[in-house]
Structures are given as C-alpha cells and as structure tokens.
C-alpha cells in the first residue's frame, strides 16, 4: 500500500511534494529567486516568521543574484500551505 504524501502550495507556483514544510519553503524560495532574477537567482537565507502549524507557515527569504562574493537582492515573505492527501503521479 502506498504511503500518503504531503503536498505543499505557495501562491504563484505549482504544488510540490517535500520532506517537510521547511524543505518545501527552501524549494519555493529558489523558485521565487529564479522568477525575479532568472536562472542565476539564488536564496541565501530562509527564516520561519510566523505560525508553524498543521496547515501553514510564513517564511522570509533573501533572494538575489551573485555579485562578486556577495548576493545582490531583496528580502521577500511568502506563505507555504500544507495540503494533506495522496500525491497523484
């Protein structure tokens, strides 16, 4: 019998399956960086900001592009929602 997997949602992106909500936030932060800055977009910091509960959490990430040894970019906040149920292939 297949185990039930957890899916995660963030506005503007497709659903993903991840090991946990923090892993999902890391994946979404990279997607945000690439959406804003193109293929060179990176996420260098990720922080839980509000309410890690069974249904959602708010994260803050610093996203940008490499400029020499630093990253030039901005801080953004986003919500990761937890969707329980089977993940269809």
Beta strands, then each sheet from edge to edge (+ up, - down):
strand 1: 7-9
strand 2: 16-17
strand 3: 42-50
strand 4: 56-67
strand 5: 70-83
sheet 1: 2+ 1- 5+ 4- 3+
end
